[in-house]
Amino acid sequence: MPWISLTSLPEGIIVDPASGDVSVASGITPGSYYFTYYLSYFSGSGDGANVFITVTSDSDLQTNTDHFNPICQGTSANVLLNDTIDGQSLLENASLVTVTQISAPNGISVDATGAITIAPTVQEGIYYLRYKVCLNDTPNECSVNFAYLAVAKNWITGFVKFNNTACSLLS
């Protein structure tokens, strides 16, 4: 019989360790969820897989996974960029919602308007932050998702003759 090991499960996601069946508790907030699953015939390390689960609802609020590649300190990025309400951009209708940060590495944050801030102390690398968007007039109507960030720094020092978009040329 295989041995199953899991990373921390998101609240409301259930994995049966005997069968590996994945289920979702009723009432879970719609959105994307992630965990790592290891399977081995011996107790210890085994083959792992990253599992992404998308929970949907009848809501017109739709958050989508964000990929900012690269993103630099001081760059404007917003998690609402590709999210919608009734098919309309949330970035253009940001007053209808409130964004809440669920988790993020030190030095990376998102504010209530969806704006991402990256502190100068954040090293280059791949990071993700988890966020929740809720409708202001119906606070229980929410959706959760991830923003993946490839943080880059401008490696050129001294006098630079070209414009300040050098960081965006890394993509």
Stockholm file with secondary structure:
# STOCKHOLM 1.0

chainA/1-171         MPWISLTSLPEGIIVDPASGDVSVASGITPGSYYFTYYLSYFSGSGDGANVFITVTSDSDLQTNTDHFNPICQGTSANVLLNDTIDGQSLLENASLVTVTQISAPNGISVDATGAITIAPTVQEGIYYLRYKVCLNDTPNECSVNFAYLAVAKNWITGFVKFNNTACSLLS
#=GR chainA/1-171 SS CCEEEECCCCTTEEECTTTCCEEECTTCCSEEEEEEEEEESSSSCCEEEEEEEEECCSCSEECCCEEEEEEETTCCCBGGGGCEETTEESSTTGGGEEEEEEECCTTEEECTTCBEEECTTCCSEEEEEEEEEEESSSTTCEEEEEEEEEEECCCCCSCCCSCTTGGGGGC
#=GC SS_cons         CCEEEECCCCTTEEECTTTCCEEECTTCCSEEEEEEEEEESSSSCCEEEEEEEEECCSCSEECCCEEEEEEETTCCCBGGGGCEETTEESSTTGGGEEEEEEECCTTEEECTTCBEEECTTCCSEEEEEEEEEEESSSTTCEEEEEEEEEEECCCCCSCCCSCTTGGGGGC
//
